[in-house]
């Protein structure tokens, strides 16, 4: 493996330099150096937290299963984020190396801190664990947990199912998800170096990252590598089964002018050529992508396979995860509001949108159920109504129904209802991904979607992030009392217990069940 930015040291002396106080005789903090399974790495000390960025955790040839990285002999500087995984329009990393970032308050100190592993969003086609504007781990690490974020293969590079061609391709199904499994194995093997507890790992993610959390809950290879799970706006069905993924792969191979005998050439073809062929075949096989659809689209995990016998959200999870405590939830508006923000329309025009969205025959039922669920909302605010999430909350409810009835571990449901002002200072919105800076306790990051210095945001971020940390410690978000947050009761289908995160947090019980059932019927 090619390593850049290395610092040569004598291994024996280096190990002696790994510290307990991390300070020299002048009281200045030294750059931290630790030994992991693949060699020595050097990080940095920032804001009273040790940070290691861009650590290689796995490597792979194109489309084939990843493997642990080769051991290096010098010290690898891990002080800055590496590149994004290759993806349409942004990532360009074709090195075959996959990277992880880690933050912790202590190193090799035997503290056994809970480990929280963030899995990035972007569906299965885009995104990165290197998005400092969202998932910088310093603030959460200060609460006594080890934070890890990671990159993995995406889209056609991570989910082109060539297993039907046999030979070395036989085990390439779901390579992008198996990269994440490899990262969890790396965390298990290196937890002690970062003061973490390999037997207390929480996986959490938003949107596509939440979908990946649910997928990991159904993967035999991931069993035992994590112990708690948090799904934020990620309950989405997956249309791809083994037959469909095999058909799609064979269409792509044909489109590229390859055969079983010449398939090796796909490992050296330009990425852009492969991506174009993949997009063309997806459109031909699945039709155009429909925004707001309840189903996934494109190159995604394939169920009915050895690595993924059953997919999540159909409606529940695998029995493999019966003992995994779960937090699951969504935002009030999700993606729906974005279509209408900064648009001006009359009340009647809004009513026409609702008729078109849910069917004229369902309009009266919608209005009645909405008013019953949200009597405290501004009366008949048409923008609120047309911008209501009509997708992810319903699927989150049904997933929680199943898990709470079939699992031995508790389920906790949330609805994020805090509104951030729109960019032009207009009507506020509780949009998709808005909760991330609150979860990471980062409301004042320069590039976040929250107005810097918003005291309401700071207070809510403290509550929400502490609940997430409590859950990581014990599987119970109530483990440590949180000022201003009521006791968060476990969810069942019968009680519908939902924590509403807002300036004033409250527990509500089945408040929108009738509304969500109506929306789900309309869109299914």
C-alpha positions as CSV (number, residue, x, y, z in Angstrom):
1,X,0.0,0.0,0.0
2,X,1.3,3.5,-0.9
3,X,1.6,5.7,2.2
4,X,2.1,9.4,2.0
5,X,3.1,11.9,4.7
6,X,5.1,9.4,6.9
7,X,7.4,10.2,9.7
8,X,10.3,7.6,10.2
9,X,10.9,6.6,13.7
10,X,12.6,3.8,15.6
11,X,9.9,1.4,16.6
12,X,11.2,0.6,20.0
13,X,11.7,4.3,21.0
14,X,8.3,5.1,19.4
15,X,6.5,2.7,21.7
16,X,8.2,4.3,24.7
17,X,6.9,7.7,23.5
18,X,3.3,6.5,23.7
19,X,2.2,8.4,26.8
20,X,-0.2,8.7,29.6
21,X,-0.1,12.5,30.0
22,X,0.8,13.4,26.4
23,X,2.9,16.4,27.5
24,X,6.6,17.2,27.4
25,X,8.6,18.8,30.2
26,X,7.4,22.3,29.2
27,X,3.8,21.2,29.6
28,X,3.2,21.3,25.8
29,X,1.0,18.6,24.4
30,X,2.8,16.2,22.0
31,X,1.2,14.8,18.9
32,X,-0.3,11.5,19.9
33,X,1.2,8.2,18.5
34,X,-0.3,4.8,19.0
35,X,0.2,1.4,17.6
36,X,-2.7,-0.3,15.8
37,X,-2.8,-3.7,14.1
38,X,-1.3,-2.4,10.9
39,X,1.5,-0.2,12.4
40,X,2.1,3.1,14.2
41,X,0.0,6.2,13.5
42,X,0.4,9.8,14.5
43,X,-2.7,12.0,15.1
44,X,-3.2,15.4,16.6
45,X,-4.5,16.9,19.9
46,X,-7.3,19.4,19.3
47,X,-9.7,21.0,21.7
48,X,-8.7,18.5,24.4
49,X,-9.4,15.5,22.2
50,X,-7.1,13.2,20.4
51,X,-8.0,13.0,16.7
52,X,-6.7,10.5,14.1
53,X,-8.0,11.1,10.5
54,X,-7.6,9.2,7.3
55,X,-6.5,5.9,8.9
56,X,-6.5,3.1,6.3
57,X,-8.7,0.2,7.6
58,X,-9.1,-2.0,4.5
59,X,-8.0,-2.3,0.9
60,X,-9.5,-4.1,-2.1
61,X,-9.3,-4.6,-5.8
62,X,-12.2,-3.3,-7.8
63,X,-15.5,-5.1,-7.1
64,X,-13.8,-7.7,-5.0
65,X,-14.1,-8.2,-1.2
66,X,-12.0,-6.0,0.9
67,X,-9.3,-7.3,3.2
68,X,-7.2,-5.8,6.1
69,X,-4.5,-3.4,5.0
70,X,-0.9,-4.5,4.7
71,X,1.3,-3.5,7.7
72,X,3.5,-0.5,7.2
73,X,6.9,-0.1,8.9
74,X,7.1,3.7,9.4
75,X,4.8,6.0,11.3
76,X,1.7,7.1,9.3
77,X,0.6,10.6,9.8
78,X,-3.1,10.7,10.3
79,X,-3.8,14.4,10.8
80,X,-6.2,15.2,8.0
81,X,-9.2,13.7,6.2
82,X,-8.5,11.6,3.2
83,X,-10.4,11.7,-0.1
84,X,-14.0,10.8,-0.5
85,X,-14.9,7.4,-2.0
86,X,-15.3,7.6,-5.8
87,X,-18.8,8.7,-6.7
88,X,-20.6,10.7,-9.4
89,X,-19.5,14.4,-9.4
90,X,-17.4,14.5,-6.2
91,X,-15.2,11.5,-5.1
92,X,-12.2,10.5,-7.1
93,X,-10.4,8.0,-4.9
94,X,-9.5,4.9,-6.8
95,X,-6.7,3.8,-4.6
96,X,-8.6,0.8,-3.2
97,X,-7.9,2.0,0.3
98,X,-10.8,2.7,2.7
99,X,-10.4,5.2,5.5
100,X,-11.6,5.7,9.1
101,X,-11.4,8.7,11.5
102,X,-11.3,8.4,15.3
103,X,-11.7,10.9,18.2
104,X,-11.1,10.1,21.8
105,X,-10.3,11.8,25.1
106,X,-7.8,9.1,26.1
107,X,-5.4,6.6,24.6
108,X,-4.4,3.2,25.9
109,X,-5.7,4.2,29.3
110,X,-7.9,1.2,29.9
111,X,-11.0,3.5,30.3
112,X,-13.2,1.3,28.1
113,X,-15.3,4.1,26.7
114,X,-18.3,3.3,24.6
115,X,-17.6,3.5,20.8
116,X,-20.0,5.2,18.5
117,X,-19.6,4.5,14.8
118,X,-21.2,7.1,12.4
119,X,-22.2,5.8,9.0
120,X,-22.7,8.6,6.5
121,X,-25.8,9.3,4.4
122,X,-26.2,9.9,0.7
123,X,-28.2,6.8,0.0
124,X,-25.9,4.1,-1.2
125,X,-24.5,6.3,-4.0
126,X,-22.9,9.4,-2.4
127,X,-21.5,11.0,0.7
128,X,-18.5,10.6,3.0
129,X,-17.5,10.2,6.6
130,X,-15.1,13.1,6.0
131,X,-17.8,15.9,6.3
132,X,-16.4,18.0,9.1
133,X,-19.4,20.4,8.7
134,X,-21.7,17.7,10.0
135,X,-19.8,14.9,11.8
136,X,-16.8,16.4,13.5
137,X,-16.4,14.1,16.5
138,X,-14.8,16.4,19.0
139,X,-17.9,17.5,20.9
140,X,-19.2,14.0,21.4
141,X,-15.8,12.6,22.3
142,X,-15.7,15.2,25.1
143,X,-18.8,13.5,26.6
144,X,-16.8,10.3,27.2
145,X,-17.2,8.2,24.1
146,X,-15.0,7.2,21.2
147,X,-16.3,8.5,17.9
148,X,-15.5,6.9,14.5
149,X,-16.6,7.9,11.0
150,X,-15.7,6.1,7.8
151,X,-15.7,5.8,4.0
152,X,-16.7,2.8,2.0
153,X,-17.5,1.9,-1.6
154,X,-20.6,3.3,-3.1
155,X,-23.0,3.1,-6.0
156,X,-21.9,0.8,-8.9
157,X,-18.4,0.4,-7.3
158,X,-19.9,-1.0,-4.1
159,X,-23.0,-2.8,-5.3
160,X,-22.5,-4.2,-8.8
161,X,-23.4,-7.8,-8.2
162,X,-21.0,-9.8,-10.4
163,X,-21.4,-13.0,-8.4
164,X,-23.4,-14.7,-11.2
165,X,-20.1,-14.8,-13.2
166,X,-18.6,-17.2,-10.6
167,X,-14.9,-17.5,-10.0
168,X,-13.3,-14.6,-8.2
169,X,-16.5,-12.7,-8.6
170,X,-18.6,-15.1,-6.6
171,X,-18.3,-13.3,-3.3
172,X,-18.6,-9.7,-4.5
173,X,-22.2,-9.2,-3.6
174,X,-22.8,-6.2,-1.3
175,X,-19.1,-5.2,-1.3
176,X,-19.9,-1.7,0.0
177,X,-21.7,-3.1,3.0
178,X,-19.0,-5.6,3.7
179,X,-16.5,-2.8,3.7
180,X,-18.4,-1.4,6.7
181,X,-18.3,-4.8,8.3
182,X,-14.6,-4.7,7.8
183,X,-14.4,-1.3,9.5
184,X,-16.3,-2.8,12.5
185,X,-13.8,-5.6,12.6
186,X,-11.0,-3.0,12.6
187,X,-12.7,-1.2,15.5
188,X,-13.0,-4.4,17.4
189,X,-9.3,-5.2,16.9
190,X,-8.0,-1.6,17.7
191,X,-10.5,-0.4,20.4
192,X,-7.9,-0.6,23.2
193,X,-5.5,1.8,21.4
194,X,-8.1,4.6,21.5
195,X,-9.4,3.9,25.0
196,X,-12.6,2.3,23.7
197,X,-14.6,-0.8,24.6
198,X,-14.9,-3.3,21.8
199,X,-17.8,-4.9,23.6
200,X,-19.9,-1.7,23.7
201,X,-20.2,-0.4,20.1
202,X,-23.2,1.7,18.8
203,X,-23.7,2.1,15.1
204,X,-25.7,5.2,14.1
205,X,-26.4,7.0,10.8
206,X,-28.8,9.3,9.0
207,X,-30.7,8.9,5.7
208,X,-28.7,6.3,3.7
209,X,-26.5,5.9,6.8
210,X,-29.6,4.9,8.8
211,X,-30.5,2.5,6.0
212,X,-27.1,1.0,6.3
213,X,-27.5,0.6,10.1
214,X,-30.7,-1.3,9.4
215,X,-29.0,-3.4,6.8
216,X,-26.1,-4.3,9.2
217,X,-28.8,-5.4,11.7
218,X,-29.6,-8.1,9.1
219,X,-26.1,-9.2,8.1
220,X,-24.7,-12.4,9.6
221,X,-21.1,-11.1,9.2
222,X,-21.9,-8.1,11.4
223,X,-23.3,-10.1,14.3
224,X,-21.4,-9.4,17.5
225,X,-19.5,-6.4,16.0
226,X,-22.1,-3.8,17.4
227,X,-24.4,-3.8,20.4
228,X,-26.8,-0.9,19.9
229,X,-28.2,0.9,16.9
230,X,-29.6,4.3,16.0
231,X,-31.5,5.0,12.8
232,X,-32.2,8.6,11.8
233,X,-34.5,9.2,8.9
234,X,-33.3,5.9,7.3
235,X,-36.3,3.5,7.2
236,X,-36.5,2.9,3.5
237,X,-37.6,-0.3,1.7
238,X,-35.1,-1.9,-0.8
239,X,-36.5,-3.2,-4.1
240,X,-33.3,-5.1,-5.1
241,X,-33.3,-8.9,-4.6
242,X,-30.7,-11.4,-5.8
243,X,-32.5,-11.9,-9.1
244,X,-32.8,-8.2,-9.9
245,X,-29.2,-7.4,-8.9
246,X,-28.0,-10.3,-11.1
247,X,-30.1,-9.1,-14.1
248,X,-28.8,-5.5,-13.6
249,X,-25.1,-6.7,-13.4
250,X,-25.4,-8.7,-16.6
251,X,-27.0,-5.8,-18.4
252,X,-24.1,-3.6,-17.3
253,X,-21.5,-6.1,-18.4
254,X,-23.1,-6.4,-21.9
255,X,-23.4,-2.6,-22.1
256,X,-19.6,-2.3,-21.5
257,X,-19.0,-4.8,-24.3
258,X,-17.6,-7.5,-22.0
259,X,-18.2,-11.2,-21.6
260,X,-17.5,-13.7,-18.8
261,X,-14.2,-14.4,-20.5
262,X,-13.2,-10.7,-20.7
263,X,-14.7,-9.5,-17.5
264,X,-11.3,-8.8,-15.9
265,X,-11.1,-5.7,-18.1
266,X,-13.8,-4.0,-15.8
267,X,-11.1,-3.6,-13.2
268,X,-9.1,-1.2,-15.4
269,X,-11.8,0.6,-17.3
270,X,-12.3,4.3,-16.6
271,X,-14.8,4.9,-13.8
272,X,-16.8,7.4,-15.8
273,X,-17.4,4.7,-18.5
274,X,-18.6,2.2,-15.9
275,X,-20.8,4.8,-14.2
276,X,-22.5,5.8,-17.5
277,X,-23.2,2.2,-18.4
278,X,-24.6,1.6,-14.9
279,X,-26.9,4.6,-15.0
280,X,-28.2,3.7,-18.4
281,X,-29.0,0.1,-17.3
282,X,-30.7,1.2,-14.1
283,X,-33.0,3.5,-16.0
284,X,-33.8,0.8,-18.5
285,X,-34.5,-1.8,-15.8
286,X,-36.1,0.3,-13.0
287,X,-37.4,3.3,-14.8
288,X,-36.7,6.9,-13.8
289,X,-36.1,7.8,-10.2
290,X,-39.2,9.2,-8.5
291,X,-38.5,11.7,-5.7
292,X,-40.3,10.7,-2.5
293,X,-40.7,7.1,-3.5
294,X,-40.9,4.7,-0.6
295,X,-38.5,2.3,-2.3
296,X,-34.8,2.4,-3.0
297,X,-33.5,2.8,-6.6
298,X,-30.2,2.1,-8.3
299,X,-27.2,0.1,-7.0
300,X,-28.1,-0.9,-3.5
301,X,-27.7,-3.9,-1.3
302,X,-29.0,-7.2,-2.6
303,X,-31.1,-9.3,-0.3
304,X,-31.7,-13.1,-0.5
305,X,-27.9,-13.5,-0.6
306,X,-25.4,-15.1,1.7
307,X,-24.2,-11.8,3.1
308,X,-27.8,-10.4,3.4
309,X,-30.4,-13.1,3.7
310,X,-33.2,-10.6,4.7
311,X,-33.3,-6.9,4.3
312,X,-34.6,-4.4,6.9
313,X,-37.8,-2.5,6.8
314,X,-39.9,-5.3,5.2
315,X,-41.2,-4.3,7.7
316,X,-38.8,-5.4,10.5
317,X,-35.3,-6.6,11.0
318,X,-33.5,-10.0,11.1
319,X,-33.7,-12.2,14.2
320,X,-30.0,-11.6,14.4
321,X,-30.7,-8.2,16.0
322,X,-33.4,-9.2,18.6
323,X,-31.0,-8.3,21.4
324,X,-30.0,-4.9,19.9
325,X,-31.5,-1.8,21.7
326,X,-32.7,0.6,19.0
327,X,-33.4,4.3,18.6
328,X,-35.3,5.1,15.4
329,X,-37.0,8.3,14.2
330,X,-37.2,11.1,11.6
331,X,-37.8,14.8,11.1
332,X,-41.1,16.5,10.7
333,X,-40.6,17.7,7.2
334,X,-37.8,15.5,5.8
335,X,-37.5,16.0,2.1
336,X,-41.0,17.0,1.4
337,X,-40.8,20.6,2.5
338,X,-37.8,21.3,0.2
339,X,-40.1,21.2,-2.8
340,X,-42.2,24.1,-1.5
341,X,-39.8,26.3,0.6
342,X,-39.5,29.8,-0.8
343,X,-42.5,29.3,-3.0
344,X,-45.6,31.5,-2.7
345,X,-49.0,30.0,-3.1
346,X,-52.5,30.6,-1.8
347,X,-54.4,28.4,0.6
348,X,-56.5,27.0,-2.3
349,X,-53.4,26.3,-4.3
350,X,-52.0,24.4,-1.3
351,X,-55.2,22.4,-1.1
352,X,-54.8,21.5,-4.8
353,X,-51.3,20.2,-4.0
354,X,-52.7,18.1,-1.2
355,X,-55.4,16.7,-3.5
356,X,-52.7,15.8,-6.1
357,X,-50.4,14.3,-3.5
358,X,-52.9,12.1,-1.6
359,X,-56.0,11.9,-3.8
360,X,-59.0,14.2,-3.6
361,X,-61.0,11.4,-1.9
362,X,-58.5,11.4,1.0
363,X,-58.3,15.2,1.5
364,X,-60.9,15.4,4.3
365,X,-59.4,12.5,6.1
366,X,-55.9,14.1,5.8
367,X,-57.1,17.4,7.2
368,X,-58.9,15.8,10.1
369,X,-56.0,13.5,11.0
370,X,-53.4,16.3,10.7
371,X,-55.3,18.7,13.0
372,X,-55.8,15.9,15.5
373,X,-52.1,15.1,15.5
374,X,-50.8,18.7,15.6
375,X,-53.4,20.9,17.3
376,X,-50.6,23.2,18.4
377,X,-49.4,24.0,14.9
378,X,-50.4,27.3,13.4
379,X,-54.0,26.7,12.3
380,X,-54.1,25.3,8.8
381,X,-50.6,26.5,7.9
382,X,-50.7,25.2,4.3
383,X,-46.9,25.2,3.9
384,X,-46.7,22.9,7.0
385,X,-49.4,20.7,5.5
386,X,-47.9,20.3,2.1
387,X,-44.4,19.9,3.5
388,X,-45.3,17.2,6.0
389,X,-43.1,14.1,5.6
390,X,-45.3,11.5,4.0
391,X,-42.7,8.7,3.8
392,X,-40.0,8.1,6.3
393,X,-42.0,8.5,9.6
394,X,-44.6,6.0,8.5
395,X,-41.9,3.4,7.7
396,X,-40.1,4.2,10.9
397,X,-43.3,3.5,12.8
398,X,-43.9,0.2,11.1
399,X,-40.3,-0.9,11.7
400,X,-40.6,0.1,15.4
401,X,-43.9,-1.8,15.6
402,X,-42.2,-5.0,14.4
403,X,-39.0,-4.6,16.4
404,X,-40.7,-3.8,19.7
405,X,-43.0,-6.8,19.3
406,X,-40.3,-9.3,18.3
407,X,-37.1,-8.2,20.0
408,X,-35.9,-8.7,23.5
409,X,-34.3,-5.3,23.6
410,X,-36.1,-1.9,23.9
411,X,-37.0,0.4,21.1
412,X,-37.1,4.2,21.4
413,X,-38.9,6.4,18.9
414,X,-38.2,10.1,18.2
415,X,-39.6,12.9,16.0
416,X,-37.3,15.9,15.4
417,X,-39.6,19.0,15.2
418,X,-37.1,21.9,15.6
419,X,-37.4,24.4,12.8
420,X,-34.3,26.1,11.3
421,X,-34.9,29.4,9.5
422,X,-34.6,29.2,5.7
423,X,-31.6,30.7,4.0
424,X,-33.4,33.9,3.2
425,X,-34.9,34.3,6.7
426,X,-38.3,33.1,5.6
427,X,-40.5,30.3,6.9
428,X,-38.7,27.8,9.0
429,X,-38.4,24.1,8.2
430,X,-37.5,20.9,10.0
431,X,-35.8,19.3,7.0
432,X,-34.0,16.1,6.2
433,X,-30.6,15.9,8.1
434,X,-31.2,18.9,10.3
435,X,-30.9,16.8,13.5
436,X,-27.2,15.8,12.7
437,X,-25.6,18.9,14.3
438,X,-27.7,18.4,17.3
439,X,-26.8,14.7,17.6
440,X,-23.1,15.6,17.3
441,X,-23.5,18.7,19.6
442,X,-22.2,20.9,16.8
443,X,-24.8,23.6,16.3
444,X,-22.3,26.3,15.9
445,X,-20.1,24.8,13.2
446,X,-19.6,27.4,10.4
447,X,-21.0,25.3,7.6
448,X,-23.9,23.8,9.5
449,X,-27.5,24.7,8.6
450,X,-28.1,26.4,11.9
451,X,-27.6,30.1,12.6
452,X,-24.5,30.4,14.7
453,X,-25.1,31.5,18.3
454,X,-28.7,30.3,18.3
455,X,-29.2,29.6,22.1
456,X,-32.2,27.4,21.5
457,X,-30.2,25.3,19.2
458,X,-27.4,25.0,21.7
459,X,-29.7,23.9,24.5
460,X,-31.5,21.3,22.3
461,X,-28.1,20.0,21.0
462,X,-26.9,19.4,24.6
463,X,-30.1,17.5,25.4
464,X,-30.1,15.4,22.2
465,X,-26.4,14.6,22.1
466,X,-26.5,13.5,25.8
467,X,-29.4,11.2,25.1
468,X,-27.4,9.6,22.3
469,X,-24.4,9.2,24.6
470,X,-26.5,7.8,27.4
471,X,-27.8,5.2,25.0
472,X,-24.3,4.4,23.8
473,X,-23.3,3.7,27.4
474,X,-26.3,1.6,28.5
475,X,-28.9,1.1,25.8
476,X,-31.1,3.5,27.7
477,X,-31.2,7.2,26.8
478,X,-32.4,8.0,30.3
479,X,-29.3,6.6,32.0
480,X,-28.1,10.0,33.0
481,X,-30.6,12.7,33.9
482,X,-30.9,15.5,31.2
483,X,-32.2,18.8,32.3
484,X,-35.3,19.7,30.3
485,X,-35.8,16.3,28.7
486,X,-38.6,14.2,30.1
487,X,-38.2,10.5,30.7
488,X,-38.0,8.8,27.3
489,X,-40.3,5.7,27.5
490,X,-39.7,2.6,25.3
491,X,-41.9,2.4,22.3
492,X,-44.6,-0.3,21.6
493,X,-47.2,-0.4,18.9
494,X,-49.9,0.0,21.6
495,X,-48.4,3.1,23.4
496,X,-46.8,4.8,20.3
497,X,-44.4,6.5,22.7
498,X,-42.5,9.2,20.8
499,X,-40.0,11.8,22.1
500,X,-40.6,15.1,20.3
501,X,-37.3,17.0,20.1
502,X,-38.1,20.8,20.0
503,X,-37.4,23.9,22.1
504,X,-39.8,22.2,24.5
505,X,-39.3,18.5,24.4
506,X,-42.2,16.2,25.3
507,X,-43.4,12.6,25.1
508,X,-46.4,12.0,22.9
509,X,-48.3,8.7,22.5
510,X,-49.7,7.6,19.2
511,X,-50.4,11.2,18.3
512,X,-50.1,10.7,14.5
513,X,-50.8,7.0,14.0
514,X,-54.0,7.7,12.0
515,X,-52.3,10.3,9.9
516,X,-49.3,8.2,9.1
517,X,-51.5,5.2,8.2
518,X,-53.4,7.3,5.7
519,X,-50.2,8.7,4.2
520,X,-48.7,5.2,3.8
521,X,-51.8,3.9,2.1
522,X,-51.9,6.8,-0.3
523,X,-48.3,6.4,-1.4
524,X,-47.7,2.6,-1.3
